[in-house]
Amino acid sequence: MKRLFALFIVLACINGTAFSQKKSVGHVRTVVIDAGHGGDKPGAVGRKSQEKNLTLQMALKLGKLIEDNYSDVKIIYTRTTDVDITLAERARMANKAKADLFISIHCNSWNNSTPTGVETYVMGLSQSKANMEVAKKENADILLEKGYKDNSDYQGFDPNSPESYVMFAMYQNAYLDKSLDFAGYIQDQYKSAIKTINRGVKQAEIFVLYKTAMPAVLTEVGFISNPEEEQYMMSDEGQAAIVSSIFKAFVTYKSSVEGVKPPASLKIALKGYNDKTRKEAAAPAKETKVEPAQPEEPVPAPVAPKEPQAPKADEPTTFVPSTAKTNVEPPLPIDEPTVAIVPQVEPQPAAAPEQAEVRPADAPRKTGIVFKVQFMTSGKELKKNAREFKGITDYDYYLQKGTYCYTTGSFATAREAANYQKEVRDKGFKDAFVVAFADGERISLQKAKEMLQQ
């Protein structure tokens, strides 16, 4: 009898452990919403508004939407009033709460009133001077903090010093895939709701994203430096379209992570919200290309636009009129990347450089399900024996939204891959994690588990 009782206790412990592990994976229960800037750090300033006020208004509306529709989600705001919160503290709040998602809301700006558009950033190395300029702008609040040079949180980081950005060079994040997914969902929703330029998903060395240990994005909801775009962001209709877009992206993301269907209906109680508007505005405004100019060169001031009129209930919501003078690509550096969001696909068949030890897209792959260890990401294809690999020679890669995701090993079971993961982490890749592939295509671990059980 005692033996049976002991066996029962052991089995209960095993089942309890398995249950707790199952609960700790694949959920979105705590979300941190970060309203950019605040207090004596106004952020970008328009003709009629300040970034800190617009971002707070939208952050509070977004949190309310999530709470209205998900009783199982806890919302944490980095600020709910006009106060100054340091960048390090914002990230610390999210990490302390062990948040499942971090959403930072900001307004973009430029040195003239021409640029328009929406874009969303994840942490990574900038692929253009323009992305770097955005990173410098969002990191600039550090310079307004007293004693920032002696603050251990910043490790001597200076937003205006190119040398300081070296600290990001070895950045590895186990949450990059999910950050890219969520950022893509946001941009897709913007495209359906707002007639403006879709500037896409990008990567940049943004400090608050660097410090957060969870999927994290920073979304630029419009250019406050453009008078009409500013007016739109100040309006009920504009904020409703922006906030509902981020919310619907959250709905898609949460459902995807948890492997469940989205709610049959959503409660969106936002003044100015009109779902019919979103459907009619599905086609984005035509983008008129202009010759890009270097930021330091003077740019002729555009013709002053007419005062925007509030849209009627049955008309599409727009940021700006579709005119060649206002709805144009921003005059950013020549190396600004294409704004289109790159889908998660394998590289197109092409002869790989001799010095690069990567698997060509047309090389034969094992069929069925295999598990690998993802240990590093890069904005560009790395050369063979690059120091970033830290001695790993058996590696492969796949592309996700323009980012090279490097993997090593190939195993039939997740357990074998997890054992190898420990070896990879011992080599210096502390955030290495297991990923699954089915016939060469990346799938979620949950999907792999379901397929194996069939």
N, C-alpha and C positions, 0 to 999 in steps of 0.2 A: 504493500500500500504506500509506504514511504517513497519507494522508487517511482511509482506512478505519479505521486504528488510532485516529486522533484522534476520528473520529465515534463509534467504540465507547466511548471514554473519556467523551465528552460524554453519550451515552445512559446509560451506567452511573451517572454522577453524577446525572442527572435521575431515574432509577429509584431510586437510593439515597435521594435527597431525598424523593421521594414516599413511599417505604417508611417513612422515619423519621417523616415527618409523620403517616402513618397510624397508626404505633405510639403517637405521643404523644397521640392523641385517642381517647376512648372506652375507657378501661381503669380498673380499680381495683386497683392493685398495692401501695400503701402506705397503711396505716390507722393513725391515731393514736388511741389510747384513753386518755381522760383521766378518772382517778378524782378526783372533786371533793374539794377541801380537802386537809388533811393536816398533820402536824406539830403546831405550836401553833395551827393553825386547824382546829378540829374540825368546823366547819360547824354544822348543826342538831343538837341533842342531844335524845334521847328519854329514856324512863324507864330503859331498859336498854342503850342503844347510842348510838354517835355516828355521824354521817353519814360522816365520813372513813373509818371502818372498813368500813362497809357498802358504800360505793362502791368501795373498793379490792378487796374480795372479789369483787364482781360484775365489775369491770373485768378482773381476771385471768382469771376464768372465760370471759368473752366473747372475750378474745384467744386463749385456748387452743382454743375452739370453732372460730374462724376458721382458726387454724393447722392444726387436725386435718383440716379439709375443703378448704383451699386452699393448696397448696404454692407457688403463685405470688404469695401475698400476704405482705408483710412487716408485722409488727405492731410498733409503737413505743408504749411506755407513757410517759406523762408522769411517772409514779411507780410503783414496784413495792413500796415500803415506806412506812412512816408518816413521810414527810418533807414539808417545806414547799416547794412550788414556786410561785413567783409567777404571777399570771395572765398577765403579759406573757411570762414565760419559757415557759409552756405553749404559747402561740400561736407563739412564736419557734421552739420545737422542731418544731412541725408545718410551719411555713413553710420552715425550713432543710432538712427532709427532703423537701420538695416533695410532701407527702402528697396523696393523692387523696380522703381523707375524714377528718373529725375527729368523734369521738363522745365527748361529755362526759356522765358519769353522776353524777346528784345525787339527793338525797332532799329532798322538800318539807317544809314545816312551817308551822304557823299558831299564833296566840296562844291557841288552845284546842284541845281534842282531837276536835272534831266533824268537820272536813274529811277526806275520803278521795279517792283518785283518782290517775290517771296523766295526764301531759301532756308534750308535747315542744315545745321552742322552737327557732326559727331567729332570726337577727338581723333586726331591723326595729324600726319605731317602735311603741311600746305603744299598743294600742287601748283600754286600760282602766287604771284605777288599780291594779287587782289585778295586771295584767301588770307594771306599773311596780314594784310592791312586790317581785315575784319578781326583777326585774332588780336592784333595790337590794340584796336579800339575797345574790344570787350575786356582785355586785360588791363586797360589803362587805369581802372579804378584803384588798382594796387598803389599807384603813385600818389593817390590822395589820402592814403592811410598813414597815420602818424607812426613813425618808427618802423616802416615796412622793411627797411634794409636790415634791421636786426631781428625781424620776425622769422623764427625758424620754420614757420609754415611755408614761406616763400623761398627759402634756401638761397637767398641773394638774387632771386629772379628779378630782372628789370625788363618790363614790357617793351621798352624802346631799344633794347640792346640785342642785336642779332646773335651775339655769342650766348645770351641767356637761353635761347631756344634750343641749344644743343641738349639741354636736359630732357627734351622730349624725344630725342633721336632713338632711344632704345625703348620707347613706350610700347608696352604690350598690354592688351586688355581682353580678358575672357568674355567681355560683354559687347565687343564691337559688332558682332553679327546681329545681335538683337537691337543694338542702337541703330544700325543701318536699316534694319527692317522697319522700325518705328518711324525713323526719319523719312523713309520712302512712303509709308502710309500717309504721313502728314502732307507731303508734297502732292500725292495723288488726290487727297481731299481738297487741297487748295485749288488744284487744277479744275475740279468739278464745281467749286463754289465761287471762285473769284476770277474775274477776267483781268489778268495782269500777266506779266512775264514770270514763267516758272523757271527760276534760276537753279533749281535742283538740289540734290543732296551733296554736301561737300565736307571736306575734312580740314581742320585747322587746329593749331596749338592753343586751344582755349583753356585757361587755367582751371576754371571751375569744373570742366568736363574731365580734365586730367586727374583731379583729386577725388572724383566720385567713384566709388567701387560698386557700380551697378550700371545697367543700360541707361544712357544719358544723352539728351539732345539739347541743342540750343537753336531755337527757331527765330528767324528774323521775319517779322510779320508784315513788313512794308518799309518804304523809305520815308522817314519823317521830314527829310530834306526836300521832298517833292510836295508842293502845297496841296495838290489834289489828293495825293495818297495820304498825306497827313489828315486832311479833312475826312477822308473815308475812315481812317483808323479812329477818329474822334467820334464818328457817328454810331448810332445804335445799330444800323444795318451793317456797317463795316465790322464792328466788333462781334456782332452775332455770327457773321459769316466766318470770321477768323477763328473764333472760339469754338464754334460747332465743328469746324474742320478738324481742329486738334482733338476735340472730344471724339469724333467719329473715327479718327485714326487710332485713338486709345481703345475704342471698342474693338476694332479689328485686331489690334495688337494683343489685347488681353485674351480674346477668344483664341487667337493663334497659339499663344504661349500655353494656355490651359487646355487646349485641344477640345474646346466646346463650341457650340454654335452661338453666334451673337444673339442678343435679346431680340424677340420678335418685334418689339416696338420700343422706341426710345422717348423719354420725356425731355423735351428741349424747351424749357421756359425761358426764352431770351427775347427781350424787347427788340423788335426789328428783324427777328428770324422769319424766313419764308422759305420753306423747303422747295416750293415750286421754282423759286429763283435759282436754286442750285442746279436743278435739272435743265433749265433753259440756258444756264451759263456754262454748260459742260465744255463748249469749245472755247479755249483760251483766246485772248486777243492776239491778233496777228503781230508778230514781232518784226519790227523794221530794223534791219541791220544798219549800223553806222560804222565808219572807220574808227577803231578804238584809239584813244589818245592817252599819252602818259599822264599820270596824275599831276606831275609838276608843271605841265604845260598849261597855259591859260586856255580855258574853254569858253567860247562865246555864250553869253547868257541866252537861254531860249525865250521865245516870245511868251509873255505873261499869259497863262491860261485863263479862260473865263471861270468865273465862280461856279463850282459844280452844283448841279441841281439834285435834290434828293430823288432817288428812283421811285417810280410808282410801284404799287404792289404787284403788278403783273409784268414788270420789266426786269431783265437780268440785273443782278447787282454787279457793279463794276468798281474797280479802283480808280481808273482814269479813262478818259475817252480814247478810242483807238485812232490816234492821230500820229502822223510821222514826227511831229515836234515833241510830243511828250512820252508816248509809249515806245521807247527805244531801248536798245541794249545800253547799259551804262558804259561810260568812257573809261573802261578799266584797262590794265596792261595787256599787251598783245598775247601773253601766254595764258590768259583767262580760259579755263576749260569750257567745253560745251555744257550747256545747262541741262541737257537731257539726262534723266536718271538712267544709269546703265543697269539693265536687268542682270540677275544672277545667272550667268551662262558660262560655259567653258570658253577659253580663248579660241578664236577662229583658226582653222588650220593654217599653219605657217611654219617655216623652218625656224626652229629655235636657235638663238645664237650659240656658237660652239662653246663659249665660255659659261653658258648658263645650264646648270644641271637641273632642268625641269622637264616635266612630262609634256610633250606636244599634245595639242588638243585631239589630233587624229590618231594618237597611239592607242592600241587595243587596251581595254580595261577589263578587269574581272567582272563578271556578271554577278548578280545577287547583291547581298548586303555585306559591306565591310565597314570596320571601325578604324579610325585613324586618330592621331593626336595632333590637334592644331596648336602650333607653338609660336607663331609670329605672323604679323600682317605688315604690308608695306604698300606705299602708294605707287611703287614702281617695281619692275622685275629686277631682282638682285642677281649679281654675277656669281658664278661658281666660286666657292671658298670665300665668299664675302664674310667679313668679321661678324656680321649680325647673326650668322648661323651658329656661332660658337662651337664649331667642330662637327655639327650634324651634316652628314653628306648624303644620307638616304632621305631625300625629301621630295615633295610634290607640291603643287599649288592648284587652287581654283580661284576664279574671279568672282567677287561679289560687289556689285555697284562700283566697279573700277578699282577695287582694292584687291591686291594679291594676298591671298590667305594661304600660308604655307603649312603643310602637314607632313608628318613622318610616320612610318609604320603602316601596316595593313593587317588587320586581324579579323577573324571570323566571329569573335565574341567581344562584347563590351568589357567583360572582365579582363581579358587579355590586354585590351587597349588601355584600361585603367592601370594595370600593373606597369605597362610601359610608360604611361603618363608620369609616374613617379620618377622614372629614370630621366625623362626629359626635363622635369622640374629641377632635378638635381644638377642639371647642366646650366641652370641659370634662368630658365623660362618658367618663372613662378606661377604664371597664369595659364599654363598649358592646359588644354581640356580636350575631352573626347568628342569627336564628331562622327556622324554616320553617313554613308553613301549607298545608294541603291542604283546599280548599273551605271556608276560613274557620276550620278547626280546627288548633290548634297540634300539630305533630308533630316528632319528632327530626330532626336533619340527616341522620343515617344512614338513617332511614326515607324521607326525601325523595330521597336518592341512589338508594335501591333502587327507588322508584317511577318515577323518571326513566329508569332503565335498563330498565324493563319495556317 
